[in-house]
Amino acid sequence: MTEPMRVRNPRTGEYDYECQPTTPNQLSTMAKRVRQAQPAWAAQAPAQRAAALQALAAAMQARRDDFVEALFQDTGRLIESRLEFDAAVATIERWASEAPALLAEPAPRAANIPFIEARQFATPYPLVGVISPWNFPLLLALIDAVPALLAGSAVLIKPSEVTPRFIAVAETALTDAPALAPVLGWCVGAGDVGAALVNEVDLVCFTGSVGTGRRVGEAAAARFIPAFLELGGKDAALVLEDADIDRTARALAWGSMVNAGQSCMSIERVYAVDAVHDRLVDALSREIGQLQINADNPEQGHVGPVISAAQADILQAHLDDALIKGARALTGGRLVQHGGTWCLPTLLVDVSDQMQVMREETFGAILPVMRVADEAEAIARANGSIYGLSAAVFSADPARAERVARRLEAGAISINDAALTSLVHSGEKQSFKQSGLGGSRMGPASIRRFLRQQCLLVNPGVDDPWWFGSEA
């Protein structure tokens, strides 16, 4: 028997939960089980698979309170956990509605050789592995798993070891979705279990840090299997001189501080042109300065605890580095202890590119603002990063905002708003640079990641003119 895995409550700082990690033998057995069931699952019509996913959504909805409580205990945030659960169920229902049409086989067509007919179809990868992070444990466990299941794949999911409590509730819900249960499994454990999972599957989806994602990608490449990687971000917001400053400040306060900044799509750096920099900073000081941590009551306040203890160390390091190098904190500027750790909502000015907070993913309630001379400098600085997940542009001129957005090296650009890609899942976008690898996990294209294209080239009985002995 392996040692139980101890789990920390981020509100209290106490390790108050234990669960048993999945052993290598258990993982191998689980992989064999779902592989054996996958051909029958794939043989079903897409509408049948959609009905099975709808049954899971109903089973989850019946256990909403249990899911939310498990998420709350692991993440320390209550309001966001309710929203996360609702978004996860909505994701299942949306995909169940859209998948049958998206998976319909195209009609046969003539090939480039007139008498040859091309019949296009697709077959799913048999077994997909999903390795998901701790910031939105349920939603990001399902965001890849649901389209993979609807495509006809079997799926094994390994959530983060930081936030595993919801797994037990999910396994219970699965008992009320018997058509789906044979092809879906949950794994428990840390990085060693994730590494073992990569060795069992035919395709892997990973959401997490660049460093771990690189190792997942390398392991997948060694096995010649696809890897879809959604990694870190350092999302930039560009504020031009004609922006509505009050609206911009409200949007940036939300886009940087929601979920205590613990989202890869959080706004983590702002480039404000000189003409509006001071007014923007004043407005941001008011907006961020009025935000409160929710240490006393999870139903009140705006900013929850730092979920991962390791992340608290990163936040402290980024703050220390910035302040030592000359940055000023106009709000917040420190971490506080209330059992767990909270980062006070922080606005930094007088920042430079030499500071970690402008170069590396912070993943916390810290927003640095840099003064730039003009639009061109804002674009150059925004693109001068190893990351390219998403971004934002603020301008009163829609045509100008779009022109600037098209020059940014990022997958999703919000215009006159912030972090919209966290809410709008219908638009297709890919991660640029070291923010990820592979096809879009959003929009209709997402489901096609799990299908291998095949083509039947049909000769109706005509002798080919290129056969040996045929006339030229």
C-alpha positions in Angstrom: 0.0 0.0 0.0 1.4 3.4 -1.0 1.5 6.3 1.5 -1.7 8.4 1.4 -1.5 11.8 -0.3 -2.1 14.7 2.1 -4.0 17.7 0.8 -3.8 21.3 2.2 -6.7 23.6 2.8 -5.6 27.0 1.5 -7.9 28.9 3.8 -6.6 27.3 7.0 -3.2 26.2 5.9 -3.8 22.8 7.4 -3.4 19.4 5.8 -6.9 18.1 6.5 -7.6 15.6 3.8 -6.0 12.4 2.6 -6.5 10.3 -0.5 -4.8 7.2 -2.0 -2.7 7.8 -5.1 -3.3 5.6 -8.1 -0.5 3.0 -8.3 1.2 2.0 -11.6 -0.6 -1.3 -11.6 -4.0 0.3 -11.0 -3.3 2.8 -13.8 -2.4 0.1 -16.2 -5.5 -1.9 -15.3 -7.7 1.2 -15.7 -6.1 1.9 -19.1 -6.8 -1.6 -20.3 -10.4 -1.4 -19.0 -11.3 1.7 -20.9 -9.4 0.6 -24.0 -11.5 -2.5 -24.2 -14.7 -0.5 -23.9 -13.6 2.2 -26.4 -14.4 0.4 -29.7 -18.1 -0.1 -28.7 -18.2 3.5 -27.5 -16.8 4.8 -30.8 -19.3 2.7 -32.8 -22.2 4.5 -31.3 -23.8 7.4 -33.2 -22.6 10.8 -32.0 -26.1 11.5 -30.7 -25.9 8.4 -28.4 -22.6 9.6 -27.0 -24.1 13.0 -26.5 -27.0 11.5 -24.5 -24.5 9.7 -22.3 -22.7 13.1 -21.6 -26.0 14.7 -20.9 -26.7 12.0 -18.3 -23.4 12.9 -16.6 -24.3 16.6 -16.6 -27.6 15.7 -14.9 -25.8 13.5 -12.4 -23.4 16.3 -11.6 -26.2 18.8 -11.2 -27.9 16.6 -8.7 -24.6 16.7 -6.7 -23.9 20.4 -7.1 -23.5 21.1 -3.4 -21.1 18.3 -3.0 -19.0 19.4 -6.0 -18.9 23.0 -4.8 -18.0 22.1 -1.3 -15.1 19.9 -2.5 -13.9 22.7 -4.8 -14.2 25.2 -2.0 -12.2 23.1 0.4 -9.4 22.8 -2.1 -9.3 26.3 -3.5 -10.5 28.4 -0.6 -12.9 30.4 -2.9 -16.6 29.9 -2.7 -18.2 32.2 -5.2 -15.8 31.2 -8.0 -16.3 27.5 -7.2 -20.1 27.9 -7.8 -19.3 29.7 -11.1 -16.8 27.0 -12.0 -19.2 24.2 -11.4 -21.9 25.9 -13.5 -19.5 26.6 -16.3 -18.4 22.9 -16.3 -21.9 21.7 -16.6 -22.6 24.2 -19.3 -19.5 23.0 -21.2 -20.9 19.5 -21.2 -24.3 20.6 -22.3 -22.9 22.8 -25.1 -20.7 20.1 -26.5 -23.5 17.5 -26.3 -25.6 19.9 -28.3 -23.0 20.8 -30.9 -21.0 17.6 -31.4 -23.5 15.5 -33.5 -23.5 18.1 -36.3 -19.7 18.6 -36.0 -19.0 14.9 -36.3 -21.2 14.3 -39.3 -19.3 12.6 -42.1 -19.0 14.8 -45.3 -20.5 13.6 -48.5 -18.3 11.8 -51.0 -16.6 14.0 -53.5 -14.7 13.7 -56.8 -11.0 13.5 -56.4 -8.5 15.4 -58.6 -8.7 12.3 -60.9 -12.2 12.5 -62.4 -13.2 8.9 -62.1 -11.9 8.4 -58.5 -14.2 9.2 -55.6 -12.8 10.4 -52.3 -14.8 9.4 -49.2 -13.6 11.2 -46.1 -14.1 10.0 -42.6 -12.4 10.1 -39.2 -11.6 7.7 -36.4 -10.9 8.7 -32.8 -7.7 8.2 -30.9 -8.5 5.2 -28.7 -7.3 6.6 -25.4 -6.8 10.2 -24.4 -5.0 11.3 -21.2 -5.9 14.6 -19.6 -3.6 16.2 -17.0 -5.2 19.3 -15.4 -4.1 22.1 -13.0 -5.2 23.4 -9.6 -6.6 26.8 -10.4 -9.9 25.6 -11.9 -9.8 21.9 -11.0 -13.2 20.7 -12.3 -13.6 22.9 -15.4 -10.1 22.3 -16.7 -10.4 18.6 -16.1 -13.4 18.5 -18.4 -12.5 21.1 -21.0 -10.5 18.6 -23.0 -12.1 15.4 -21.8 -15.7 16.2 -22.9 -14.9 16.8 -26.6 -12.6 13.8 -26.6 -15.4 11.6 -25.3 -17.9 12.9 -27.8 -15.4 12.3 -30.6 -15.4 8.6 -29.5 -12.2 8.3 -27.4 -11.9 6.8 -24.0 -10.4 9.2 -21.5 -8.3 9.0 -18.3 -8.1 12.2 -16.2 -5.4 13.1 -13.7 -6.3 16.4 -11.8 -3.7 18.2 -9.8 -2.5 16.7 -6.5 -3.2 20.2 -5.0 -6.9 20.0 -5.6 -8.1 16.4 -5.8 -11.2 16.4 -3.4 -13.7 16.6 -6.2 -12.6 13.4 -7.8 -14.6 11.3 -5.3 -17.7 13.2 -6.1 -17.1 12.9 -9.8 -16.7 9.1 -9.5 -20.0 9.0 -7.6 -21.7 11.0 -10.3 -20.3 8.7 -13.0 -22.4 5.8 -11.5 -25.5 7.6 -12.7 -24.1 7.8 -16.2 -23.7 4.0 -16.9 -23.2 4.4 -20.7 -20.2 6.7 -20.1 -18.6 4.9 -17.1 -16.8 2.2 -19.0 -14.7 4.7 -21.0 -13.9 7.4 -18.4 -11.6 7.0 -15.4 -10.0 9.3 -12.8 -6.4 9.0 -11.5 -5.1 10.4 -8.3 -1.6 11.5 -7.6 1.3 13.9 -8.3 3.8 14.2 -11.2 4.8 10.6 -11.1 1.2 9.5 -11.9 1.0 12.1 -14.7 4.2 10.7 -16.2 2.9 7.2 -16.0 -0.3 8.3 -17.6 1.6 9.7 -20.7 3.0 6.2 -21.2 -0.5 4.6 -21.3 -2.3 6.8 -23.7 -2.5 7.6 -27.5 -2.8 11.4 -27.1 -2.2 13.7 -24.1 -3.7 17.1 -23.2 -1.9 19.0 -20.5 -2.7 22.3 -18.8 -0.1 23.8 -16.5 3.3 25.4 -16.3 5.8 25.8 -19.2 8.4 23.7 -17.5 6.2 20.7 -16.8 4.5 21.1 -20.2 7.9 20.8 -21.9 8.5 17.5 -20.1 5.1 16.2 -21.1 5.7 17.2 -24.7 9.1 15.6 -24.8 7.7 12.3 -23.3 4.9 12.4 -25.8 7.3 13.0 -28.7 9.4 10.0 -27.6 6.3 7.9 -27.9 5.2 9.5 -31.2 1.9 10.6 -29.8 0.3 14.0 -30.1 0.5 16.4 -27.2 -1.8 19.4 -26.8 -0.3 21.8 -24.3 -2.0 24.8 -22.8 0.7 26.5 -20.7 1.5 29.7 -18.9 0.7 33.3 -19.8 1.9 36.8 -19.2 -1.1 38.6 -20.7 -0.5 42.2 -21.7 -3.1 45.0 -21.9 -2.4 47.9 -24.1 -4.1 51.2 -23.1 -4.1 53.8 -25.9 -4.6 57.5 -25.5 -8.2 57.5 -26.7 -9.3 54.7 -24.2 -12.2 55.3 -21.8 -10.1 55.3 -18.7 -12.9 54.6 -16.2 -14.2 51.6 -18.1 -10.6 50.4 -18.8 -9.7 50.5 -15.1 -12.8 48.5 -14.1 -12.1 45.9 -16.8 -8.4 45.6 -15.8 -9.2 45.4 -12.1 -11.4 42.4 -12.9 -9.2 40.8 -15.5 -6.2 40.9 -13.1 -7.7 40.2 -9.8 -10.5 37.7 -10.4 -9.8 34.3 -8.8 -6.9 36.2 -7.0 -5.1 36.4 -10.3 -4.8 32.6 -10.4 -5.6 32.1 -14.1 -3.3 31.7 -17.1 -5.5 34.3 -18.8 -5.2 37.0 -16.1 -3.9 40.4 -17.2 -0.4 40.4 -15.8 1.2 43.6 -17.3 -0.3 46.8 -18.6 1.4 49.2 -21.1 -0.3 52.6 -20.9 0.7 55.4 -23.3 2.2 58.5 -21.7 -0.8 60.6 -22.4 -3.2 58.5 -20.2 -0.7 56.7 -17.9 -1.3 58.9 -14.8 -5.1 59.0 -15.2 -5.2 55.2 -15.6 -3.0 54.7 -12.6 -5.3 56.9 -10.5 -8.4 55.0 -11.7 -6.7 51.6 -11.1 -5.7 52.8 -7.6 -9.3 53.5 -6.8 -10.7 50.2 -8.4 -8.0 47.9 -6.9 -7.7 49.8 -3.7 -11.4 49.0 -2.8 -11.0 45.3 -3.3 -10.9 43.2 -0.1 -9.6 39.8 0.7 -12.2 37.3 1.9 -10.2 35.8 4.8 -13.0 36.4 7.3 -16.0 35.3 5.2 -15.8 33.5 1.9 -19.2 35.0 0.9 -17.8 38.5 1.1 -14.7 40.2 -0.3 -13.2 39.9 -3.7 -9.9 38.1 -3.5 -9.5 34.5 -2.2 -6.4 32.8 -0.8 -3.3 31.6 -2.7 -4.4 28.1 -3.6 -0.9 26.5 -3.8 1.6 26.9 -1.0 4.4 26.8 -3.6 2.8 29.7 -5.5 2.9 31.9 -2.4 6.7 31.7 -2.5 6.7 32.8 -6.2 4.5 35.8 -5.4 6.7 36.9 -2.5 9.8 36.5 -4.7 8.2 38.7 -7.5 7.2 41.4 -5.0 10.5 41.4 -3.3 12.4 41.6 -6.6 10.2 44.5 -7.9 10.3 46.6 -4.8 14.1 46.2 -4.4 14.6 47.3 -8.1 12.5 50.4 -7.6 8.8 49.6 -8.1 6.2 51.2 -5.9 3.1 49.5 -4.6 0.2 51.9 -4.7 -2.1 49.3 -3.2 -1.3 46.1 -1.4 2.3 45.1 -1.9 2.5 42.2 0.6 1.2 38.8 1.5 -0.7 38.2 4.7 -1.4 35.1 6.8 -4.8 34.1 8.1 -4.1 30.5 8.5 -3.6 30.3 4.7 -1.9 33.0 2.6 -3.6 35.9 0.9 -2.0 38.4 -1.5 -3.3 41.8 -0.9 -4.6 43.3 -4.3 -1.5 45.0 -5.5 -0.9 47.7 -8.1 2.7 48.3 -9.0 4.2 51.3 -10.9 7.7 52.4 -11.8 8.3 48.9 -13.1 11.0 47.8 -15.6 11.7 44.9 -17.8 14.5 43.8 -15.4 11.8 42.8 -12.9 10.5 39.3 -12.6 7.0 40.6 -12.3 7.2 41.9 -15.9 8.9 38.8 -17.4 7.7 35.7 -15.6 4.3 34.4 -14.9 3.2 35.7 -11.5 -0.2 34.0 -11.2 -1.4 36.2 -8.4 -3.2 39.4 -7.5 -0.4 41.7 -8.7 -0.8 44.1 -11.6 2.2 46.1 -12.8 1.7 49.2 -15.0 4.4 50.5 -17.3 4.4 53.9 -19.0 5.2 53.8 -22.8 5.7 56.6 -25.3 3.2 55.5 -27.9 1.3 52.7 -29.6 4.4 51.3 -31.3 6.3 50.9 -28.1 3.3 49.3 -26.4 3.1 46.7 -29.2 6.8 46.0 -29.1 6.9 45.5 -25.4 3.8 43.4 -25.4 5.4 41.1 -28.0 8.7 41.1 -26.2 7.8 38.0 -24.1 8.3 34.3 -24.3 4.5 34.0 -23.7 1.6 34.5 -26.2 -1.6 33.2 -24.7 -3.9 36.2 -24.8 -4.0 40.0 -24.5 -6.2 43.1 -24.5 -6.4 46.4 -26.3 -8.3 49.5 -25.1 -9.2 52.2 -27.6 -12.3 54.3 -28.5 -11.6 53.6 -32.2 -12.7 50.0 -33.0 -10.7 50.0 -36.3 -7.6 51.1 -34.5 -8.0 48.6 -31.7 -8.4 45.8 -34.2 -5.4 46.9 -36.2 -3.3 46.9 -33.0 -4.7 43.6 -31.9 -3.8 42.0 -35.2 -0.1 42.9 -34.5 0.0 41.1 -31.1 1.6 37.7 -30.9 -1.1 36.0 -28.8 -4.0 33.7 -29.5 -7.0 35.6 -28.2 -7.3 39.4 -28.0 -10.0 41.1 -26.0 -10.9 44.5 -27.3 -12.2 47.1 -24.7 -12.5 44.3 -22.2 -10.2 41.9 -20.4 -9.8 38.1 -20.2 -12.9 37.4 -22.4 -11.3 34.1 -23.5 -12.0 32.7 -20.1 -15.7 33.2 -20.7 -16.2 32.9 -24.4 -15.4 29.4 -25.5 -16.8 29.5 -29.0 -13.9 31.3 -30.7 -11.0 29.2 -32.0 -7.5 30.3 -30.9 -4.1 28.8 -30.4 -1.3 29.6 -28.0 1.7 31.4 -29.4 5.3 30.9 -28.4 5.9 29.1 -25.1 2.3 29.4 -24.0 1.4 26.2 -25.7 1.4 23.8 -28.5 -1.3 22.2 -30.8 -4.7 23.0 -32.1 -7.4 25.2 -30.5 -9.1 23.8 -27.4 -11.9 26.4 -28.0 -14.6 26.4 -30.7 -15.6 23.7 -33.2 -12.0 22.9 -34.0 -11.4 21.5 -30.5 -13.2 18.3 -31.2 -11.2 17.6 -34.3 -8.0 17.3 -32.3 -9.2 13.9 -31.2 -9.8 12.5 -34.7 -7.5 10.9 -37.2 -8.5 11.7 -40.8 -8.9 8.8 -43.1 -9.8 8.8 -46.8 -11.2 6.0 -49.0 -10.2 6.4 -52.6 -12.7 4.4 -54.6 -12.3 3.3 -58.2 -15.7 2.4 -59.6 -14.2 -0.2 -62.0 -12.3 2.0 -64.5 -9.0 0.7 -65.8 -6.3 3.2 -64.8 -4.5 4.7 -67.8 -1.2 4.5 -65.9 -1.3 0.7 -65.3 1.4 -1.3 -67.0 0.3 -2.2 -70.5 -2.2 0.7 -70.7 -2.0 3.0 -73.7 -0.3 6.4 -73.0 
